[in-house]
Amino acid sequence: MAVRSGKGGASSATVTREADNKSQRSMLEPSETPLSDRLQVSPGEGVDPIPHALLRKYVGYARRYVCPSLSAAAAQTLQDFYLSLRSHSHSADATPITTRQLESLIRLTEARAKLELREIATKSDAEDVVEIMKHSLADTFSDGSGGLDFERSVLGVGMSQRSAAKRFITALNTYSQRTHTTLYDLTQLRSLAKDLNIQVADFEGFINSLNEQGYLLKKGHRQYQLQTI
């Protein structure tokens, strides 16, 4: 079964790639075509969608039998990117970059390899994940000149907005420890904000921003799970 990755054509369960294979090094250079371009369908290119039933079997097989591990090159790529993020997040008002982000990078890289039924996650997989993460960060923290400013967020740059977010998460942590629950619906979150006298123009946008920054994880329709307890 082919999986569209744009690298080397079709991939299957029998295909493996060694991260340190000299013949593939040129494919992994920074000048390589970005993932976003590789995923584009070229004019005239035929599209052969995978049947739904077959896709379900494929995903089920991957989940049950494929457990990728990081190659040394992949681990180094993720480490370098993580340390770069940490170096840009150093002030008290900046959005913290913690091991939670590193763990997410690792899981995504392993998932990228699992998609192609490979037991080893390569440097190429890690670079795809880094590209996705950079795109995500640019949406939220771009300073408008190509750099990242971690004191910016969709909450805005005002101290009152950052203070409201910190107070809300601190109170939610305390409440979760007392009630032994971390799952809340939007009505419960709104009630807590009201008790704290937190007033924001767009409450759902406020919650979505906490979701994007990793404090809350969206679990379903209007359901969120606290991640920082």
Secondary structure as UniProt FT lines:
FT   TURN            13..14
FT   TURN            19..20
FT   HELIX           22..28
FT   TURN            30..31
FT   HELIX           35..38
FT   TURN            43..44
FT   HELIX           52..65
FT   STRAND          69..70
FT   HELIX           72..88
FT   TURN            92..93
FT   HELIX           99..115
FT   TURN            116..117
FT   STRAND          120..121
FT   HELIX           123..141
FT   TURN            150..151
FT   TURN            154..155
FT   HELIX           159..179
FT   STRAND          183..185
FT   HELIX           186..195
FT   TURN            196..197
FT   HELIX           203..212
FT   TURN            213..214
FT   STRAND          216..220
FT   TURN            221..222
FT   STRAND          223..226
//
